[in-house]
Amino acid sequence: MKARVTVTLKSAVLDPQGKAIEGALRSLGIQGIDSVRQGKVFDVDLAGSDRAQAEATLKDACERLLANTVIETYRIEFVD
Protein backbone atom coordinates (compact mmCIF):
# COMPACT_ATOMS: atom_id res chain seq x y z
CA MET A 1 0.00 0.00 0.00
CA LYS A 2 1.25 3.47 -0.83
CA ALA A 3 0.47 6.75 0.86
CA ARG A 4 1.49 10.37 0.55
CA VAL A 5 1.88 12.55 3.63
CA THR A 6 1.89 16.30 3.03
CA VAL A 7 3.15 18.52 5.84
CA THR A 8 2.63 22.30 5.73
CA LEU A 9 2.95 25.17 8.14
CA LYS A 10 -0.24 26.22 9.87
CA SER A 11 -1.81 29.28 8.24
CA ALA A 12 -1.05 31.47 11.27
CA VAL A 13 2.68 30.68 11.07
CA LEU A 14 4.93 32.97 9.01
CA ASP A 15 6.49 31.14 6.04
CA PRO A 16 9.73 32.95 5.11
CA GLN A 17 10.72 30.33 2.54
CA GLY A 18 7.34 30.67 0.84
CA LYS A 19 7.77 34.46 0.77
CA ALA A 20 11.25 34.05 -0.77
CA ILE A 21 9.84 31.76 -3.47
CA GLU A 22 7.04 34.25 -4.09
CA GLY A 23 9.60 37.04 -4.60
CA ALA A 24 11.73 34.88 -6.88
CA LEU A 25 8.73 34.07 -9.07
CA ARG A 26 7.95 37.79 -9.39
CA SER A 27 11.56 38.55 -10.29
CA LEU A 28 11.35 35.92 -13.04
CA GLY A 29 8.33 37.73 -14.45
CA ILE A 30 5.89 34.95 -13.54
CA GLN A 31 2.53 36.60 -12.89
CA GLY A 32 -0.80 35.50 -11.47
CA ILE A 33 0.50 33.91 -8.26
CA ASP A 34 -0.79 35.70 -5.17
CA SER A 35 1.06 33.73 -2.49
CA VAL A 36 3.19 30.64 -1.91
CA ARG A 37 3.32 28.33 1.12
CA GLN A 38 6.00 25.65 1.09
CA GLY A 39 5.90 22.25 2.73
CA LYS A 40 7.21 18.70 2.74
CA VAL A 41 5.93 15.58 0.97
CA PHE A 42 6.65 12.02 2.09
CA ASP A 43 5.82 9.08 -0.19
CA VAL A 44 5.51 6.02 2.03
CA ASP A 45 5.27 2.32 1.14
CA LEU A 46 3.38 0.42 3.82
CA ALA A 47 3.33 -3.31 4.55
CA GLY A 48 -0.04 -5.03 4.58
CA SER A 49 -3.41 -4.05 3.20
CA ASP A 50 -5.35 -2.91 6.29
CA ARG A 51 -6.11 0.73 5.50
CA ALA A 52 -7.23 1.60 9.03
CA GLN A 53 -4.02 0.18 10.51
CA ALA A 54 -1.94 1.98 7.87
CA GLU A 55 -3.65 5.29 8.67
CA ALA A 56 -3.06 4.78 12.40
CA THR A 57 0.62 4.02 11.73
CA LEU A 58 1.01 7.13 9.58
CA LYS A 59 -0.74 9.35 12.14
CA ASP A 60 1.65 8.04 14.78
CA ALA A 61 4.62 8.72 12.49
CA CYS A 62 3.39 12.26 11.81
CA GLU A 63 2.72 13.04 15.45
CA ARG A 64 6.08 11.68 16.60
CA LEU A 65 8.48 12.58 13.79
CA LEU A 66 7.29 13.79 10.40
CA ALA A 67 5.45 16.93 11.53
CA ASN A 68 6.01 19.47 14.27
CA THR A 69 2.34 19.65 15.22
CA VAL A 70 2.84 22.88 17.16
CA ILE A 71 3.43 24.79 13.90
CA GLU A 72 2.58 22.27 11.14
CA THR A 73 -0.42 20.33 9.91
CA TYR A 74 -0.38 17.12 7.93
CA ARG A 75 -2.61 15.37 5.42
CA ILE A 76 -2.56 11.66 4.62
CA GLU A 77 -3.67 10.42 1.18
CA PHE A 78 -3.64 6.82 0.02
CA VAL A 79 -2.39 6.31 -3.53
CA ASP A 80 -3.82 3.52 -5.65
N, C-alpha and C positions, 0 to 999 in steps of 0.2 A: 504494500500500500504506500502511496506517495502523498505527501502533504506539503503545503507551502505556508510558512509562518511569516507574516509581515509585521514588523515592529516599527512604530513611528512615535515621534514625540507627541505628547498631549498638546492639544490646541492652545492651551494657556502658557506653554513653555516656549521661550524664545528659541528660534532655530537659526543660529548664525551661519551654518553651512548652507542652509536653504536660501538665506538672503544673499550669500556670496554667489551661489549658482544663478539666482535671479539677476543679479547685477552683470554676471558674465554673459548671460543670454542677451540682455539688453545691449551690451557692448558689441556683441556679434551681429546686432541688427535684427535679432529674432523678436518679432512683435506678437502681441496677442496673448501673452502669458502674464497673468496678474500676480501670481505668487507661486512659490515653490517650497515644499516641505520635503526634506529628505528622510530616509529611513533605511532599514536593513531588511533583507529577504533571506530566509533560510529554506532551502529545499531539502526535505527530510524523507528518507526511505524508512519505512516502519515494517517490522516483522509482524506476521499474522494478518488476519482479515477482520478482526473485531473493531469496528469503527468507534464504538463507545470507549473501548479500552485505549485505542490509539489517541483519541481526543483527550482523555484523562492524562495520558503520558505526556502529550505535547503541552497541555496546560501546566503540568508540573514542571516541565523543562523551561517554559516561559517564565513562570513565577520564580524559579530558583536560579536561572542562568541567562536565558536568551534576552529577557527584557528587564529593564530597571522600572518596575511598576510604579515607582514614585513619580517618574517623569515621562514614562512611555506607556503606550497601549500596544496590544498585539491582536492580530486576527489570524485564525487558523482556517485554511481552505484545503479540502481534500481534492487531489488531482486524479482524474480517471486515467 
